[in-house]
Amino acid sequence: MDVDDQVTPALTLRGVSKRFGPVVACDAVDLAVRPGEIHGLLGENGAGKSTLMKILLGLVQRDAGTILRGSEPVEISTPQVAADLGLGMVHQHFSLIEPLTVWENVILGDAGRVHRAAACAQVAEVARRYGLPIDPHARVYQLSAGERQRVELIKCLRRDPSVLILDEPTSVLTQAESAELFTVLRRVVQAENRAVILISHKLAEIISATDRVTVLRRGTVVFHAATAETTPQLLARQMVGREVSLQSESAALGLLPVATPAASPAPAASPAPAASPAPTDATAPAETTASVAGPAALRLHEIRVLVGGLPLLDRLSLDVAPGEIVGLYGVEGNGQATLGDLLSGLVVPDSGTVEVGGRPVDLARAGALQDAGLGIVPEDRHRSGVVLDMSIAENLVMKSLAGVCTRGVLSRRRMNRIARRQMAEFNVVAPSPDTPVRSLSGGNQQRVVLARELSAGPRVLVAAQPTRGLDVGAIEDMYLRLRRAAAEGVAVLLISTELEEVMALADRIAVISSGRIVGVLATAEATAERLGMLVGGVSH
């Protein structure tokens, strides 16, 4: 018998089941996580991972099965009970209060008198110990997505959980930040004998970071093994229930190398992109102009956005041609979020112009970008993509009510008819158009956003971090939709921190650093090394 098999697990689930009406979310799930182990949990959206974790956190009560903490059966009736048992979770979606400081967010929920200096010192100590540098006095609204993820981690780690659940912890981190997080996490897990459940859709991450792995499909455990005994191909097949070609789907699975657009199947009707010439000498500087040879569907010229006198966007210029996908790539926090907000109509630049279809857009006028033919899939779908408590139908028509209103009266029949058609076209899986968006999986929520934006027939589609937190199936579908939109003549601006994603989808890659474009490469000439040098400020 393996010595590890004689170790009492820190947490054990036996035959845990949960049903919501006719839907079986978890079906007799068995899972054991040992002290000093990072245990990977894989599965597509809707596989049962979230329900299982909610059961462990006391947010949902199981219908059947047993949970053991060590060797003792436990009942986890509330989140407080879960915390008292040493269970902590870092959620994929942030639960921070933006106007408050980092230290104020970290201590929320504490009882008794608050001592500011002691709280700040504690935040700084946890940050130092786990390699998660952050300013305790910074206000959350000023932080990048990667920095906000650090705050969520510090909130959880401060309570010193012995079983730590991480839900897509690197979805907003750069590759370097992800590598550092797992290095620190591995050291702490081994030194302090903690148990970690890592939920991720990135197979490369699971392979490199975990000791054991369990795969859920449709609520059932379909595979369990030591990670060293698996392969990406095997895990991918177990996740989706079919053979997976890593060559064509590597970006969706979080693997390199990725297929370039030239190697990917594309519809015959795709217009030829107007790509900037790229240097062939690996030591030569990248092109720093982001313009196209022909007329641009989207033209950003000398865009400058200042906050407190500091530039968030610094004379940024970028063109995207009809039928072209341009990837905007860079480390989180270099102006991508500001650019996304500007193209959503939420930010007015201090200087510079935006043209759609060759015509300047008055960014001070509400709805001007939408009227000009620009659609957007925002970075944070919960914040600015959907209204969670409204129905699918309401979310699909909210930006254009003309087709569902007569003399100011909303026709719910027409609204639902349009919604059913778009749900079928974009594979939105839900019981009815009246289903609240809050109850949908992340992949289906993103499909609702994409259906609304593409159904409006845009000239330009801006997709900011469009696959963040999605599983392999939803990512594949998103890639297909973006390629199809470009094939139909839509100019697509893809804003992403995922290297695999931009190399898989883009015709050209523009690198952003400190709010400005520092280089542009044709994807056929791009390499991870060259892009990494540009991101780091080295142009040759």
C-alpha positions as a printed NumPy array, in Angstrom:
array([[  0.   ,   0.   ,   0.   ],
       [  1.187,   3.515,  -0.817],
       [  2.313,   5.359,   2.319],
       [  0.143,   8.31 ,   1.28 ],
       [ -2.93 ,   6.068,   1.324],
       [ -2.387,   5.53 ,   5.066],
       [ -2.547,   9.267,   5.808],
       [ -5.885,  10.429,   7.178],
       [ -7.328,  12.96 ,   4.73 ],
       [ -7.861,  16.498,   5.983],
       [-11.261,  16.467,   4.271],
       [-13.334,  13.608,   2.91 ],
       [-16.615,  13.546,   0.989],
       [-18.444,  10.239,   0.626],
       [-21.463,   9.849,  -1.626],
       [-22.366,  13.558,  -1.469],
       [-25.43 ,  14.331,  -3.602],
       [-27.5  ,  17.432,  -4.279],
       [-30.563,  17.86 ,  -6.451],
       [-32.312,  21.07 ,  -7.492],
       [-35.755,  19.931,  -8.633],
       [-35.208,  17.609, -11.617],
       [-31.553,  18.673, -11.989],
       [-28.915,  16.525, -10.284],
       [-26.022,  18.898,  -9.516],
       [-23.892,  16.397,  -7.566],
       [-24.373,  12.647,  -7.819],
       [-22.712,  10.51 ,  -5.121],
       [-19.438,  12.446,  -5.219],
       [-16.393,  10.978,  -3.448],
       [-13.409,  13.238,  -2.79 ],
       [-10.491,  13.053,  -0.353],
       [ -7.917,  15.801,   0.154],
       [ -4.798,  15.07 ,   2.2  ],
       [ -2.72 ,  17.386,   4.381],
       [  0.259,  18.809,   2.495],
       [ -1.433,  18.213,  -0.858],
       [ -2.718,  20.415,  -3.66 ],
       [ -5.697,  18.579,  -5.149],
       [ -6.918,  19.684,  -8.578],
       [-10.657,  19.712,  -9.311],
       [-11.517,  19.848, -13.012],
       [-14.792,  20.024, -14.89 ],
       [-16.709,  22.119, -17.37 ],
       [-19.13 ,  24.848, -16.24 ],
       [-22.16 ,  23.064, -14.844],
       [-20.199,  19.931, -13.895],
       [-21.046,  20.372, -10.202],
       [-17.859,  21.998,  -8.873],
       [-19.544,  25.146,  -7.564],
       [-22.356,  23.232,  -5.882],
       [-19.851,  20.929,  -4.212],
       [-17.869,  23.869,  -2.872],
       [-21.033,  25.612,  -1.654],
       [-21.861,  22.454,   0.303],
       [-18.411,  22.577,   1.916],
       [-18.864,  26.252,   2.811],
       [-22.297,  25.776,   4.369],
       [-24.062,  27.777,   1.666],
       [-26.   ,  24.759,   0.339],
       [-27.137,  21.699,   2.288],
       [-26.488,  18.284,   0.779],
       [-29.309,  15.804,   0.212],
       [-27.204,  12.712,   0.931],
       [-23.695,  11.633,   1.807],
       [-21.132,  12.2  ,   4.543],
       [-18.473,  14.87 ,   5.127],
       [-15.522,  14.107,   7.393],
       [-13.065,  16.616,   8.836],
       [-10.109,  14.419,   9.619],
       [-11.749,  11.218,  10.821],
       [-14.804,  12.907,  12.375],
       [-18.147,  13.329,  10.565],
       [-19.281,  16.964,  10.525],
       [-22.385,  18.947,   9.653],
       [-21.588,  22.217,   7.873],
       [-24.799,  24.143,   8.338],
       [-23.5  ,  27.699,   7.935],
       [-20.444,  29.556,   6.595],
       [-19.426,  30.282,  10.183],
       [-19.336,  26.566,  10.941],
       [-17.177,  26.042,   7.857],
       [-14.779,  28.762,   9.04 ],
       [-14.647,  27.257,  12.533],
       [-13.707,  23.923,  10.946],
       [-10.793,  25.581,   9.17 ],
       [-12.298,  25.738,   5.671],
       [-11.579,  28.859,   3.617],
       [-12.283,  29.739,  -0.002],
       [-11.061,  32.345,  -2.463],
       [-13.886,  32.875,  -4.942],
       [-13.434,  33.53 ,  -8.64 ],
       [-15.629,  36.642,  -8.565],
       [-14.486,  39.405,  -6.255],
       [-16.518,  40.285,  -3.152],
       [-14.743,  43.537,  -2.317],
       [-16.233,  46.93 ,  -1.436],
       [-14.535,  49.306,  -3.847],
       [-14.613,  52.618,  -1.871],
       [-12.932,  50.955,   1.138],
       [ -9.204,  50.435,   1.58 ],
       [ -7.439,  47.087,   1.36 ],
       [ -7.124,  46.713,   5.125],
       [-10.776,  47.648,   5.683],
       [-11.884,  44.966,   3.212],
       [ -9.643,  42.371,   4.818],
       [-11.034,  42.845,   8.344],
       [-14.712,  43.017,   7.332],
       [-16.676,  40.624,   9.511],
       [-14.316,  40.799,  12.491],
       [-15.951,  41.239,  15.901],
       [-14.789,  43.734,  18.498],
       [-12.844,  46.952,  18.307],
       [-10.814,  47.69 ,  15.194],
       [ -7.192,  48.798,  15.564],
       [ -6.087,  50.325,  12.289],
       [ -2.326,  50.066,  12.811],
       [ -2.537,  46.447,  13.944],
       [ -4.816,  45.531,  11.026],
       [ -2.483,  47.159,   8.489],
       [  0.506,  45.402,  10.043],
       [ -1.31 ,  42.074,   9.847],
       [ -2.223,  42.607,   6.187],
       [  1.399,  43.502,   5.418],
       [  2.661,  40.407,   7.236],
       [  0.31 ,  38.025,   5.405],
       [  1.216,  39.705,   2.111],
       [  4.942,  39.297,   2.837],
       [  4.591,  35.715,   4.011],
       [  2.718,  34.575,   0.919],
       [  4.469,  36.761,  -1.645],
       [  1.378,  38.897,  -2.381],
       [  2.599,  42.514,  -2.179],
       [ -0.148,  45.078,  -1.673],
       [ -0.535,  48.514,  -0.094],
       [ -2.93 ,  48.142,   2.892],
       [ -3.963,  51.798,   2.533],
       [ -4.855,  51.636,  -1.196],
       [ -8.524,  51.921,  -2.07 ],
       [ -9.86 ,  48.907,  -3.921],
       [-11.297,  50.9  ,  -6.829],
       [ -7.743,  52.031,  -7.623],
       [ -6.424,  48.459,  -7.907],
       [ -5.982,  46.334, -11.013],
       [ -7.786,  43.006, -11.302],
       [ -4.587,  41.172, -10.351],
       [ -4.168,  43.304,  -7.238],
       [ -7.798,  42.712,  -6.249],
       [ -7.179,  38.978,  -6.496],
       [ -4.308,  39.416,  -4.034],
       [ -6.679,  41.128,  -1.595],
       [ -9.128,  38.209,  -1.842],
       [ -6.275,  35.767,  -1.154],
       [ -5.057,  37.792,   1.818],
       [ -8.6  ,  37.978,   3.245],
       [ -8.782,  34.196,   3.236],
       [ -5.206,  33.395,   4.298],
       [ -5.377,  35.83 ,   7.216],
       [ -7.897,  33.51 ,   8.857],
       [ -5.313,  30.705,   8.653],
       [ -7.491,  27.965,   7.088],
       [ -6.136,  24.433,   7.19 ],
       [ -8.17 ,  23.535,   4.085],
       [ -7.972,  26.188,   1.384],
       [-10.204,  26.194,  -1.708],
       [ -8.987,  28.279,  -4.651],
       [-11.523,  28.902,  -7.431],
       [ -9.698,  29.908, -10.65 ],
       [ -7.123,  31.913,  -8.635],
       [ -5.013,  32.858, -11.668],
       [ -7.81 ,  33.934, -14.009],
       [ -6.756,  37.586, -13.583],
       [ -3.034,  37.044, -13.003],
       [ -0.2  ,  37.217, -15.481],
       [  1.902,  34.133, -16.189],
       [  4.708,  35.454, -13.976],
       [  2.26 ,  36.247, -11.141],
       [  0.681,  32.803, -11.488],
       [  4.055,  31.062, -11.329],
       [  5.017,  33.056,  -8.24 ],
       [  1.679,  32.301,  -6.545],
       [  2.075,  28.562,  -7.027],
       [  5.71 ,  28.617,  -5.927],
       [  4.721,  30.32 ,  -2.676],
       [  1.632,  28.141,  -2.284],
       [  3.656,  24.938,  -2.701],
       [  6.177,  26.06 ,  -0.103],
       [  3.48 ,  26.967,   2.424],
       [  1.456,  23.807,   1.802],
       [  4.441,  21.615,   2.49 ],
       [  5.834,  23.619,   5.418],
       [  2.486,  24.076,   7.188],
       [  0.816,  20.82 ,   6.085],
       [ -2.243,  22.551,   4.656],
       [ -4.648,  20.936,   2.216],
       [ -5.584,  22.83 ,  -0.943],
       [ -8.353,  22.262,  -3.493],
       [ -7.466,  24.026,  -6.746],
       [-10.336,  24.571,  -9.201],
       [ -9.07 ,  25.485, -12.654],
       [ -9.829,  24.922, -16.335],
       [ -6.168,  25.377, -17.293],
       [ -4.657,  21.952, -17.796],
       [ -1.09 ,  23.258, -17.806],
       [ -1.783,  24.788, -14.406],
       [ -3.265,  21.585, -13.015],
       [ -0.406,  19.462, -14.357],
       [  2.303,  21.709, -12.924],
       [  0.729,  22.727,  -9.602],
       [ -1.192,  19.734,  -8.214],
       [ -0.399,  16.383,  -6.606],
       [ -3.681,  14.638,  -7.349],
       [ -6.609,  15.444,  -9.611],
       [-10.323,  14.659,  -9.71 ],
       [-12.546,  15.29 , -12.745],
       [-16.297,  15.944, -12.511],
       [-18.651,  15.592, -15.449],
       [-22.402,  16.201, -15.132],
       [-22.194,  16.002, -11.351],
       [-20.347,  12.699, -11.233],
       [-16.713,  11.838, -10.528],
       [-15.463,  10.312, -13.781],
       [-11.734,  10.259, -13.096],
       [ -9.287,  10.378, -10.188],
       [ -5.519,   9.869, -10.204],
       [ -2.131,  11.116,  -9.114],
       [ -1.296,  14.062, -11.365],
       [  2.081,  12.556, -12.27 ],
       [  0.244,   9.613, -13.835],
       [ -1.93 ,  11.751, -16.121],
       [ -1.438,  13.739, -19.318],
       [ -3.146,  16.871, -20.686],
       [ -4.759,  14.719, -23.391],
       [ -6.221,  12.333, -20.82 ],
       [ -7.551,  15.104, -18.568],
       [ -9.043,  16.982, -21.524],
       [-10.821,  13.83 , -22.709],
       [-12.201,  13.18 , -19.224],
       [-13.387,  16.789, -18.873],
       [-15.37 ,  17.028, -22.081],
       [-16.244,  13.372, -22.637],
       [-14.687,  13.154, -26.103],
       [-11.336,  13.128, -27.828],
       [ -9.686,  16.546, -27.856],
       [ -7.108,  17.767, -30.353],
       [ -4.614,  19.747, -28.297],
       [ -3.234,  21.299, -31.474],
       [ -6.52 ,  23.022, -32.277],
       [ -7.825,  23.501, -28.747],
       [ -4.646,  24.232, -26.818],
       [ -5.521,  27.864, -26.129],
       [ -8.862,  26.892, -24.617],
       [ -7.091,  24.339, -22.429],
       [ -4.408,  26.74 , -21.26 ],
       [ -1.573,  24.995, -23.099],
       [  1.26 ,  26.056, -25.399],
       [  2.125,  25.83 , -28.221],
       [ -1.046,  27.174, -29.761],
       [ -2.322,  27.057, -33.302],
       [ -1.882,  30.327, -35.165],
       [ -4.85 ,  31.77 , -37.067],
       [ -3.255,  30.664, -40.332],
       [ -3.331,  27.072, -39.131],
       [ -6.871,  27.286, -37.779],
       [ -9.838,  26.526, -40.   ],
       [-11.523,  29.732, -41.069],
       [-14.629,  30.325, -43.147],
       [-13.898,  30.914, -46.817],
       [-15.72 ,  34.248, -46.755],
       [-13.189,  35.784, -44.353],
       [-11.789,  39.004, -45.808],
       [ -8.035,  39.346, -45.849],
       [ -6.807,  41.283, -42.823],
       [ -4.773,  44.402, -43.316],
       [ -1.741,  43.444, -41.282],
       [  1.264,  45.57 , -40.521],
       [  4.52 ,  44.085, -41.779],
       [  6.503,  42.453, -39.029],
       [ 10.271,  42.19 , -38.84 ],
       [ 11.765,  38.827, -39.575],
       [ 14.934,  39.383, -37.598],
       [ 14.326,  38.342, -33.992],
       [ 16.582,  41.131, -32.785],
       [ 14.906,  43.863, -34.795],
       [ 12.453,  46.194, -33.058],
       [  8.751,  45.549, -33.502],
       [  6.641,  47.942, -35.509],
       [  5.38 ,  50.619, -33.15 ],
       [  2.648,  51.921, -35.425],
       [ -0.722,  50.276, -34.906],
       [ -2.325,  51.497, -38.128],
       [ -3.644,  49.425, -41.016],
       [ -3.076,  49.863, -44.725],
       [ -6.74 ,  50.331, -45.68 ],
       [ -9.648,  52.177, -44.059],
       [-10.077,  51.307, -40.4  ],
       [-13.378,  50.223, -38.881],
       [-12.036,  51.354, -35.486],
       [ -9.436,  54.073, -35.12 ],
       [ -8.099,  55.259, -31.771],
       [ -5.868,  58.323, -32.184],
       [ -3.671,  59.818, -29.468],
       [ -6.053,  58.795, -26.674],
       [ -5.032,  60.246, -23.333],
       [ -6.81 ,  59.632, -19.999],
       [ -5.476,  61.299, -16.855],
       [ -6.367,  60.558, -13.228],
       [ -4.778,  62.795, -10.632],
       [ -2.405,  64.075, -13.275],
       [ -1.125,  60.579, -14.053],
       [ -1.804,  59.033, -17.483],
       [ -3.776,  55.778, -17.493],
       [ -3.781,  55.948, -21.294],
       [ -0.868,  57.862, -22.78 ],
       [ -1.357,  58.944, -26.419],
       [ -2.587,  55.489, -27.349],
       [ -3.187,  54.961, -31.078],
       [ -4.569,  51.775, -32.613],
       [ -6.425,  50.822, -35.819],
       [ -8.504,  47.713, -36.531],
       [ -9.58 ,  46.898, -40.087],
       [-12.896,  45.285, -41.095],
       [-12.602,  41.505, -40.828],
       [ -9.455,  41.693, -38.703],
       [ -8.844,  40.477, -35.153],
       [ -6.28 ,  42.597, -33.333],
       [ -5.098,  41.294, -29.973],
       [ -4.191,  43.888, -27.345],
       [ -1.815,  42.041, -25.028],
       [ -0.001,  43.099, -21.869],
       [  0.363,  42.694, -18.134],
       [ -2.78 ,  43.43 , -16.122],
       [ -3.011,  47.047, -14.987],
       [ -1.362,  48.787, -17.938],
       [ -4.434,  50.615, -19.204],
       [ -6.544,  47.768, -20.587],
       [ -9.368,  48.29 , -18.073],
       [ -9.406,  52.033, -18.76 ],
       [ -9.556,  51.426, -22.508],
       [-12.411,  48.978, -21.997],
       [-14.3  ,  51.531, -19.903],
       [-13.682,  54.202, -22.559],
       [-15.048,  51.966, -25.324],
       [-18.026,  51.155, -23.092],
       [-18.83 ,  54.86 , -22.854],
       [-17.964,  55.017, -19.151],
       [-14.841,  57.192, -19.522],
       [-14.335,  60.351, -21.596],
       [-10.709,  60.928, -22.658],
       [ -8.867,  64.121, -21.829],
       [ -7.658,  64.242, -25.423],
       [ -7.63 ,  62.156, -28.583],
       [-10.346,  60.802, -30.859],
       [-12.241,  57.583, -31.533],
       [-13.546,  56.894, -35.036],
       [-15.939,  54.107, -36.016],
       [-16.377,  53.545, -39.747],
       [-14.322,  56.639, -40.502],
       [-16.513,  58.995, -38.461],
       [-15.518,  60.63 , -35.151],
       [-17.634,  59.624, -32.166],
       [-18.765,  62.176, -29.577],
       [-17.699,  60.264, -26.462],
       [-19.411,  62.767, -24.161],
       [-22.82 ,  61.7  , -25.507],
       [-24.413,  58.691, -23.854],
       [-24.92 ,  55.81 , -26.272],
       [-22.79 ,  57.396, -28.999],
       [-20.498,  54.381, -29.407],
       [-23.413,  51.971, -29.621],
       [-25.163,  54.201, -32.161],
       [-21.947,  54.293, -34.223],
       [-21.935,  50.492, -34.417],
       [-19.598,  49.395, -31.605],
       [-20.499,  46.395, -29.457],
       [-18.581,  45.38 , -26.357],
       [-18.085,  42.277, -24.233],
       [-16.789,  43.924, -21.042],
       [-14.009,  42.599, -18.826],
       [-16.293,  42.122, -15.817],
       [-19.628,  40.773, -17.042],
       [-21.165,  41.033, -13.558],
       [-20.211,  44.702, -13.193],
       [-21.108,  46.02 , -16.634],
       [-22.176,  43.156, -18.906],
       [-25.437,  41.891, -17.423],
       [-27.947,  42.746, -14.722],
       [-27.902,  39.574, -12.665],
       [-31.38 ,  39.877, -11.162],
       [-33.045,  40.523, -14.527],
       [-34.149,  37.763, -16.868],
       [-32.303,  36.511, -19.936],
       [-34.897,  38.183, -22.166],
       [-34.572,  41.525, -20.386],
       [-30.773,  41.415, -20.625],
       [-30.903,  40.593, -24.329],
       [-33.062,  43.583, -25.269],
       [-31.946,  46.159, -22.685],
       [-29.733,  48.125, -25.107],
       [-32.386,  48.427, -27.799],
       [-36.064,  48.476, -26.86 ],
       [-37.363,  49.751, -30.201],
       [-38.253,  46.29 , -31.475],
       [-40.194,  45.281, -28.35 ],
       [-42.05 ,  48.507, -27.528],
       [-45.169,  50.104, -28.997],
       [-45.967,  53.642, -27.885],
       [-43.804,  53.178, -24.829],
       [-45.422,  49.877, -23.804],
       [-43.138,  46.859, -23.568],
       [-44.381,  43.715, -25.314],
       [-43.188,  40.766, -23.244],
       [-44.396,  38.374, -25.949],
       [-42.154,  39.975, -28.578],
       [-39.286,  40.221, -26.105],
       [-39.479,  36.505, -25.298],
       [-39.763,  35.595, -28.987],
       [-36.542,  37.487, -29.749],
       [-34.895,  35.95 , -26.682],
       [-35.798,  32.379, -27.687],
       [-34.329,  32.931, -31.139],
       [-31.078,  34.351, -29.774],
       [-30.827,  31.672, -27.073],
       [-31.067,  28.992, -29.747],
       [-28.578,  30.721, -32.041],
       [-25.988,  31.288, -29.324],
       [-26.526,  28.042, -27.384],
       [-27.695,  29.704, -24.165],
       [-28.817,  26.788, -21.987],
       [-31.642,  27.748, -19.606],
       [-35.214,  26.615, -18.844],
       [-36.8  ,  29.733, -20.387],
       [-36.183,  33.373, -21.379],
       [-37.604,  34.355, -17.983],
       [-34.735,  32.644, -16.141],
       [-32.713,  35.138, -14.039],
       [-29.208,  35.595, -15.42 ],
       [-27.84 ,  35.138, -11.903],
       [-28.754,  31.441, -12.027],
       [-26.763,  30.761, -15.226],
       [-23.253,  29.341, -15.421],
       [-20.431,  31.713, -16.331],
       [-20.327,  30.379, -19.864],
       [-24.043,  30.96 , -20.405],
       [-23.859,  34.462, -18.913],
       [-21.087,  35.292, -21.374],
       [-23.153,  33.881, -24.251],
       [-26.001,  36.226, -23.254],
       [-23.642,  39.215, -23.487],
       [-22.237,  38.06 , -26.833],
       [-25.708,  37.332, -28.237],
       [-26.926,  40.82 , -27.359],
       [-23.882,  42.552, -28.851],
       [-23.584,  40.525, -32.073],
       [-27.315,  40.481, -32.752],
       [-27.161,  44.28 , -33.064],
       [-25.001,  43.886, -36.2  ],
       [-21.954,  45.878, -35.024],
       [-19.186,  47.193, -37.25 ],
       [-16.752,  46.77 , -34.374],
       [-16.73 ,  44.257, -31.521],
       [-14.504,  44.85 , -28.485],
       [-14.001,  41.665, -26.45 ],
       [-12.215,  42.326, -23.143],
       [-10.959,  39.191, -21.361],
       [-13.85 ,  37.292, -23.042],
       [-12.97 ,  33.819, -21.718],
       [-11.998,  34.684, -18.155],
       [-13.279,  31.959, -15.826],
       [-14.886,  29.889, -18.607],
       [-14.411,  26.16 , -19.162],
       [-12.977,  24.584, -22.277],
       [-16.334,  24.125, -23.993],
       [-17.416,  27.723, -23.415],
       [-13.986,  28.986, -24.51 ],
       [-14.148,  26.995, -27.743],
       [-17.584,  28.472, -28.441],
       [-16.338,  32.01 , -27.76 ],
       [-13.379,  31.521, -30.127],
       [-15.715,  30.235, -32.832],
       [-18.031,  33.255, -32.443],
       [-15.179,  35.772, -32.591],
       [-13.669,  34.149, -35.699],
       [-17.085,  34.014, -37.349],
       [-17.729,  37.677, -36.574],
       [-14.411,  38.62 , -38.208],
       [-15.229,  36.405, -41.195],
       [-18.444,  38.397, -41.65 ],
       [-16.474,  41.654, -41.783],
       [-16.662,  42.799, -38.165],
       [-13.504,  44.446, -36.81 ],
       [-12.637,  42.635, -33.56 ],
       [-10.443,  44.159, -30.85 ],
       [ -9.475,  41.367, -28.425],
       [ -8.148,  42.683, -25.098],
       [ -6.522,  39.788, -23.247],
       [ -3.757,  38.941, -20.798],
       [ -3.763,  35.325, -22.029],
       [ -0.782,  34.755, -24.323],
       [ -2.296,  31.561, -25.748],
       [ -5.525,  33.395, -26.536],
       [ -4.067,  36.282, -28.52 ],
       [ -1.752,  33.958, -30.446],
       [ -4.638,  31.626, -31.265],
       [ -7.072,  34.313, -32.429],
       [ -5.317,  37.488, -33.534],
       [ -4.072,  38.511, -36.974],
       [ -1.901,  41.177, -35.367],
       [ -0.821,  41.632, -31.745],
       [ -0.387,  45.096, -30.225],
       [  1.465,  45.176, -26.892],
       [  0.354,  47.732, -24.307],
       [  2.59 ,  48.986, -21.491],
       [  2.015,  51.96 , -19.19 ],
       [ -1.022,  52.996, -21.191],
       [  0.582,  53.137, -24.629],
       [  1.269,  50.814, -27.545],
       [  4.933,  49.768, -27.412],
       [  4.965,  47.408, -30.389],
       [  2.853,  45.643, -32.993],
       [  3.603,  42.245, -34.533],
       [  1.923,  40.104, -37.15 ],
       [  0.974,  36.954, -35.238],
       [  2.877,  34.764, -37.697],
       [  6.065,  36.549, -36.611],
       [  5.254,  36.675, -32.885],
       [  6.843,  34.429, -30.285],
       [  6.353,  34.23 , -26.538],
       [  9.896,  35.544, -26.098],
       [  9.426,  38.595, -28.357],
       [  6.074,  39.467, -26.786],
       [  7.555,  39.018, -23.322],
       [ 10.369,  41.417, -24.174],
       [  7.874,  44.013, -25.418],
       [  5.756,  43.61 , -22.294],
       [  8.909,  44.168, -20.266],
       [  9.73 ,  47.326, -22.188],
       [ 12.483,  45.846, -24.395],
       [ 11.819,  46.524, -28.086],
       [ 14.904,  44.879, -29.515]])
